[in-house]
């Protein structure tokens, strides 16, 4: 099922192109309103999801980079071992892999992840994220859907 790696490469490519475009055209912390609930806001995230451990003093860069590398290896092995009929799980894993590698590239190259997608309601803003984060979220969502579908099939429901 390594043929699904094309999806990982598309996620990485879209992620890196979008981050380079934002970094090359916007100033740090600049915000551009796109819709009444969505901005492009250029920020650096030295932590993990939702800026977790962003103020930890620098060690988190290497910790999260090592974690992303290890997860990428595990997912690649998992993909290689999938059966031909496990297409939804393969797509899900490929998206998670692409997102993990996209953010890993940032951590290794810059020491932080470039985030720029800013969704909000009135004064409440969801933490900024990027295409890699979106690929991971979509991949995990597909894994959950696949898991529920598989459990229904195993229990005899249709």
Residue, then its C-alpha position, 0 to 999 in steps of 0.5 A: x500500500x505504499x502507492x498511497x505515498x503520493x497523497x503524503x507528497x501532495x500534502x507536503x508539497x501544498x503545506x510547504x508551498x503555502x508556508x513559503x508563500x506566507x513567509x515570503x509575502x507577510x510580516x510576522x503577526x500580520x493578519x489579513x481578513x479573508x472572511x468574517x470568520x477567517x484570517x490569514x495570520x502569520x505566526x511561528x509555533x515553537x510548541x506542538x498542537x495549540x502551542x503546547x510547550x511553546x515556552x519550554x526553552x528550546x528543547x521541545x524543537x528536538x523532542x517534537x522533531x524526533x517524535x515526528x520522525x518516529x511517527x513517520x517511520x511507524x506510519x510508513x511501516x504500517x502503510x506497507x503492511x496494509x491489505x489491498x482492501x484497506x484503502x480508507x485507512x491507507x489514505x488516512x495514514x498517508x495524510x497523517x504522514x504528509x502532515x507530520x513530515x510537513x511540520x517536521x521540515x519546518x522544525x528542522x529548518x527553522x526551529x518552529x512551525x509556520x502557522x497561518x490559518x486563523x479561524x475565529x468567532x467574535x473575539x475567540x480565535x482557534x489556535x492558528x494552524x497550517x495545511x500540515x495540521x489540516x492533513x493530520x486532522x483529516x487523516x485522524x478523522x478518516x481513521x476514526x470513520x474507518x474504525x467505526x465502519x470496521x467495528x460495525x462490519x465485525x459486529x454484523x451490522x450493515 
